[in-house]
């Protein structure tokens, strides 16, 4: 029997990452887990362990607008294709990049039928709490949320527009980073601002939801006793946040109205007294664009250190400001860990994920040591060996390192929508 496939696209300003997942016909089995009402958000439905969905190809187009290069790798991460072209060939960078990708896929799909494309979209606003098939009206509404995610939303939508233009008959599915958090308690969604602003959409949305949904989906298989437990997940990368999960549901997170809030990130500021923004506006005479540049591009680890936004560079740099930036990063993580544990009435497990969380032994060790008061006992050897569980057997709080897979979560969400 011929198989089907789902393409996942994650479009950035100068790059497009893609993953092709093969779905074996007849083997997909989705079931409702019974905890909350069906047909609300993507994480309500879980795949049976026997589901036939596997990564077939992956890769990216990088250097869009400057020196474009297309690379594709197979499921064993072996390079199978590489192409470069003149950036001036045509003006529409994303359009050309996706044309190159789709032409290559057409030559490699064989008897496999592409049934849809799943796109990562950072912001779904108040309207979108589930994967959604995109048409012109949806695309226009998602464009209204650009002000809430100026670094990400335009690029996400550029990829969708290009695919709609090329393949109008192929379903394009938007999967939202905000969706996993949409069942927050009201107190976790509100700011203490006039209520009419909340009704207009000024609220705490939370982000990195596709990553958290994947962890919530995967953790019960890794540690069944935690399926209904109290878990704090630390998604630590260039973009960083933390999420409190109880019974598989997001209860609170460190990010709020935009992707600026919470932890310091590579170049983003994290938690900030809004009076600091007023100071920049009123006393420094900065305009909105200048302030945006400070908050999104010149702050975080880069602003603190004056050296780099990359944790790997800072870990190996002897400059005292590099150490100070790391100290601040760890301090904010441990402070938010205590707050999120309080929000869900305690903690049964801590999960590290994303680039820094998965790869930095030092950051994990320092966070765990600082959180020993919660009952965390770090297994130093397991941590240095990057084992899945890095806490001791006697630790009151289990600690795991689980690689996230946002692309697979997008594929599952897209599959759920197209094959209910």
C-alpha positions in Angstrom: 0.0 0.0 0.0 1.3 3.4 -0.9 2.4 5.6 2.0 1.6 9.2 2.8 3.9 12.0 4.0 3.7 15.3 5.9 6.1 18.1 5.3 7.0 20.4 8.2 8.3 23.9 7.6 9.9 26.3 10.1 10.6 29.5 8.3 13.0 32.1 9.6 14.2 35.4 8.2 17.2 34.0 6.3 16.6 30.2 6.6 13.9 27.6 6.2 14.2 24.3 8.0 12.2 21.4 6.8 11.5 17.8 7.8 9.6 15.2 5.8 7.7 12.6 7.8 6.6 9.3 6.3 3.2 8.1 7.5 2.4 4.5 6.8 -1.2 4.2 5.6 -3.4 2.3 8.0 -1.1 2.5 11.0 -2.1 5.9 12.4 -4.1 5.5 15.6 -5.0 8.6 17.5 -7.0 8.4 20.7 -8.5 10.9 23.1 -7.0 10.7 26.6 -10.2 11.8 28.4 -8.8 14.5 30.6 -10.4 17.5 29.0 -12.9 18.2 26.3 -12.0 17.0 22.9 -11.5 19.3 19.9 -9.8 22.0 21.9 -6.0 22.0 21.5 -3.4 19.8 19.9 -2.1 18.0 23.0 -5.5 16.4 23.9 -4.8 13.6 21.4 -1.9 11.2 21.7 -0.4 8.8 19.3 -0.4 5.1 20.1 3.2 3.7 20.5 2.7 1.7 17.2 2.0 4.7 15.0 3.9 4.6 11.8 5.4 8.1 11.5 9.1 8.5 10.9 11.5 11.2 9.7 12.4 10.5 6.1 14.3 13.6 5.1 15.4 16.8 6.8 17.5 19.9 6.1 17.4 23.6 5.4 17.8 26.4 3.0 20.1 29.0 4.6 21.5 32.3 3.5 18.2 33.4 1.9 18.7 36.9 0.4 22.5 36.6 0.5 24.1 33.3 -0.5 21.4 30.7 -0.6 22.3 27.1 0.0 20.0 24.1 0.1 21.0 20.9 2.0 19.0 17.7 2.4 19.8 14.8 4.7 18.3 11.4 5.0 17.0 9.7 8.2 20.5 8.7 9.1 21.6 12.3 8.8 23.7 11.6 5.7 23.9 14.5 3.2 22.0 13.4 0.1 21.7 16.7 -1.8 23.3 20.2 -1.8 22.7 23.2 -4.1 23.6 26.8 -4.2 22.2 29.6 -6.4 22.5 33.3 -7.1 20.6 35.4 -4.5 19.7 37.8 -7.2 18.0 35.2 -9.3 14.7 36.5 -8.1 13.7 38.9 -5.4 11.3 36.7 -3.4 13.7 34.8 -1.2 11.3 32.5 0.5 9.4 31.7 -2.7 12.6 30.6 -4.5 13.8 28.6 -1.5 10.6 26.7 -1.2 10.4 26.1 -5.0 13.8 24.5 -4.8 12.7 22.4 -1.9 9.4 21.3 -3.5 11.1 20.5 -6.8 13.6 18.3 -5.0 10.9 16.6 -3.0 8.9 15.9 -6.2 11.9 14.0 -7.4 12.3 12.0 -4.2 8.7 11.2 -3.0 8.3 8.3 -5.4 4.9 6.6 -4.7 4.5 8.6 -1.5 1.7 11.1 -1.5 2.2 14.4 0.3 -1.0 15.1 2.2 -0.2 18.4 3.8 2.3 20.9 5.1 2.6 21.8 8.8 4.0 25.2 9.6 5.3 26.5 12.9 3.5 29.8 13.7 4.7 31.5 16.8 1.5 33.5 17.7 -2.1 32.3 17.4 -3.5 35.2 19.5 -6.9 34.8 21.1 -8.5 33.1 18.2 -6.3 30.0 17.4 -5.9 27.3 20.0 -5.6 24.3 17.7 -4.0 23.5 14.4 -5.7 25.3 11.6 -5.9 25.0 7.9 -4.7 28.3 6.5 -6.6 30.3 3.9 -6.4 34.0 2.9 -8.7 35.1 5.8 -6.7 33.1 8.4 -3.4 34.4 7.0 -4.6 38.0 7.2 -5.7 37.5 10.8 -2.4 35.9 11.8 -0.7 38.9 10.3 -2.4 41.1 12.9 -0.3 39.3 15.6 3.0 40.4 14.1 3.2 43.2 16.6 3.2 40.6 19.4 6.0 38.5 17.8 7.9 40.9 15.4 11.0 38.7 15.1 9.1 35.5 14.2 5.6 36.0 12.9 6.5 37.7 9.6 8.9 34.9 8.7 6.4 32.1 9.6 3.7 33.7 7.4 6.1 34.3 4.5 6.7 30.5 4.3 2.9 29.9 4.3 2.2 32.5 1.6 4.9 31.1 -0.6 3.5 27.5 -0.2 -0.1 28.7 -0.9 1.0 30.4 -4.0 2.9 27.3 -5.3 0.6 24.5 -4.1 -2.9 26.0 -3.7 -4.5 22.5 -3.5 -2.2 21.2 -0.8 -3.5 21.8 2.8 -1.3 24.3 4.7 -1.7 23.8 8.5 -0.6 26.4 11.0 0.5 24.9 14.4 0.9 27.5 17.1 3.5 28.0 19.8 0.8 29.6 22.0 -1.8 26.8 21.8 -0.5 24.6 24.5 -0.9 27.4 27.1 -4.5 28.3 26.2 -6.0 26.4 29.1 -4.2 28.4 31.7 -6.2 29.4 34.8 -7.4 33.0 34.4 -5.1 34.2 37.1 -2.1 32.9 35.1 -3.4 34.7 32.0 -4.1 38.2 33.4 -2.0 41.3 34.0 -3.2 43.7 36.7 -4.2 46.2 34.0 -7.7 47.6 33.2 -9.9 44.6 32.3 -10.8 46.0 28.9 -7.1 45.5 27.9 -7.5 41.9 28.7 -10.6 41.7 26.6 -8.6 43.3 23.7 -6.0 40.5 24.0 -3.4 42.0 26.3 -2.8 38.8 28.3 -0.1 36.2 29.0 -0.1 33.8 26.1 3.1 31.8 26.7 5.3 30.4 23.9 7.5 27.4 23.1 4.2 25.5 23.3 5.1 23.0 20.6 8.2 22.0 22.5 6.2 21.7 25.8 3.5 19.7 24.0 6.1 17.3 22.8 7.5 16.8 26.3 4.0 16.4 27.7 3.3 13.8 25.0 6.6 11.9 25.5 7.1 12.0 29.3 4.4 9.5 30.2 6.2 6.9 28.0 9.5 7.7 29.7 8.2 7.9 33.2 4.5 6.7 33.5 4.3 7.7 37.1 4.6 11.4 36.0 1.7 11.3 33.6 -0.5 13.1 36.1 2.3 14.6 38.0 3.6 18.1 38.6 6.4 18.8 36.2 8.5 21.9 35.4 10.1 21.9 31.9 13.0 24.2 31.2 13.3 24.9 27.5 16.7 26.5 27.5 18.1 27.7 24.2 18.7 31.0 22.4 15.1 31.5 23.2 14.5 30.3 26.7 11.4 29.8 28.9 10.0 27.5 31.5 6.5 25.9 31.9 4.6 24.4 34.8 2.7 21.3 33.7 0.2 19.4 35.9 -1.6 16.4 34.6 -0.3 17.0 31.1 -1.7 20.5 31.0 0.1 23.8 31.0 -0.7 25.8 34.1 1.7 28.6 33.9 4.8 29.7 32.0 7.5 32.3 32.2 6.7 34.0 28.8 3.8 36.3 28.6 2.3 38.8 26.2 5.3 38.5 23.9 8.4 36.3 23.7 10.4 38.9 25.7 9.2 37.9 29.2 10.7 35.6 31.8 14.2 34.2 31.4 17.1 36.1 29.8 17.7 34.7 26.4 20.5 35.0 23.8 19.6 38.6 22.9 16.2 39.1 24.6 15.9 40.7 28.0 13.5 38.5 29.8 11.7 39.8 32.9 11.8 43.6 33.0 10.2 46.4 35.0 8.0 48.3 32.5 9.3 51.4 34.1 12.6 50.7 32.4 10.8 51.0 29.0 9.3 54.4 30.1 12.8 55.5 31.1 14.2 54.7 27.7 11.3 56.5 26.1 11.1 59.6 28.3 14.6 60.1 29.6 16.8 58.6 26.8 14.6 60.0 24.0 14.5 56.6 22.3 11.6 55.8 19.9 9.7 52.6 19.7 12.0 51.0 17.1 15.1 51.8 19.1 13.6 50.3 22.2 12.5 47.2 20.3 16.1 46.8 19.1 17.4 47.0 22.7 14.9 44.5 24.1 14.9 42.0 21.3 18.5 42.2 19.8 20.9 43.8 22.2 19.9 42.4 25.6 20.0 38.9 27.2 23.3 37.1 27.3 24.7 39.4 24.7 23.8 42.5 26.6 25.0 41.2 29.9 28.3 39.9 28.7 29.1 42.3 25.9 30.7 39.2 24.3 28.3 36.7 22.7 24.7 35.5 22.7 25.9 31.9 22.6 26.2 30.0 25.8 29.0 27.8 24.3 31.1 30.9 23.8 30.5 32.2 27.3 31.2 28.9 29.0 34.7 28.9 27.6 35.5 32.7 27.9 37.6 33.8 30.9 36.2 37.3 30.9 34.4 38.1 34.2 31.4 39.4 32.3 30.9 36.1 30.7 30.7 34.5 34.1 28.4 37.2 35.3 26.0 36.6 32.4 25.9 32.9 33.2 25.4 33.6 36.9 22.4 35.7 36.0 21.0 33.1 33.6 21.1 30.4 36.3 19.8 32.8 39.0 16.7 33.5 36.9 16.1 29.8 36.1 16.3 28.8 39.8 14.0 31.7 40.8 11.4 30.8 38.2 11.7 27.2 39.1 10.6 28.0 42.7 7.8 30.2 41.4 6.4 27.6 39.0 6.6 24.8 41.6 4.6 27.0 43.9 2.0 27.6 41.1 1.3 23.9 40.8 1.5 23.0 44.5 4.9 21.3 44.4 7.1 19.5 41.9 7.6 15.9 41.0 10.0 16.3 38.1 12.2 18.8 36.4 12.9 18.3 32.6 15.7 20.0 30.7 15.3 20.4 27.0 16.4 22.5 23.9 19.9 23.4 22.9 21.4 24.5 26.2 19.2 22.3 28.3 20.1 19.2 26.4 23.8 19.9 25.9 25.2 22.0 28.7 26.2 19.7 31.6 27.4 22.8 33.6 24.1 24.7 33.4 22.1 21.6 34.4 24.4 20.9 37.3 24.4 24.4 38.6 20.6 24.7 38.4 20.1 21.4 40.2 22.6 22.3 42.9 20.8 25.7 43.4 17.5 23.8 43.6 18.6 21.3 46.2 16.2 22.9 48.7 13.3 21.4 46.5 14.7 17.9 47.1 16.7 17.6 43.9 19.8 15.4 44.2 21.9 15.4 41.1 23.7 12.3 39.9 26.9 13.9 38.7 28.0 11.0 36.6 24.7 10.6 34.9 24.7 14.3 34.1 28.2 14.3 32.6 27.2 11.3 30.5 24.0 13.0 29.4 21.8 10.2 30.6 18.1 10.5 30.3 17.6 10.6 34.1 20.3 12.7 35.9 18.9 12.6 39.4 19.8 10.0 42.0 17.5 7.2 42.9 16.8 8.8 46.3 16.1 12.3 44.8 12.6 13.6 45.9 12.3 15.3 42.5 13.2 13.3 39.4 15.3 15.2 36.8 15.3 14.3 33.2 17.0 15.4 30.0 14.6 14.9 27.1 15.5 16.2 23.6 12.6 18.2 22.2 11.1 17.6 18.7 8.9 20.5 17.7 8.9 19.3 14.1 7.5 15.9 15.1 4.8 17.6 17.2 3.9 19.7 14.2 3.6 16.6 12.1 1.4 14.9 14.7 -0.8 18.0 14.9 -1.1 18.2 11.2 -1.9 14.5 10.9 -4.6 14.9 13.6 -6.3 17.6 11.6 -6.1 16.0 8.2 -6.8 12.5 9.3 -9.3 12.8 12.3 
